[in-house]
């Protein structure tokens, strides 16, 4: 296990019963969760109370993604996805983020990816 993962788990342990087994790259109780990114092939936080509390976490479960996608999302991007959008593609490069956020705000529910 890498040092970063061990450190992250120590910080979660007191607050989350799943801390020792969870491998989600974005953890709602990690103070740096807004700096992390999530690829659709990676695990998601499964704690029900967090899914109810955080819109961005619900969007991970509500949208469909290609399992081997080479694109990612961060918390700001996931939060910007309107309810009802079921297919959406993230970004592959940080330089694409500003345009992605503009596009999603403009088109509201009309963003989709081909399956």
Helices and strands as residue ranges (DSSP letters): H 3-13, G 33-35, E 37-39, H 48-53, H 55-62, E 72-74, H 75-80, G 94-96, H 97-107
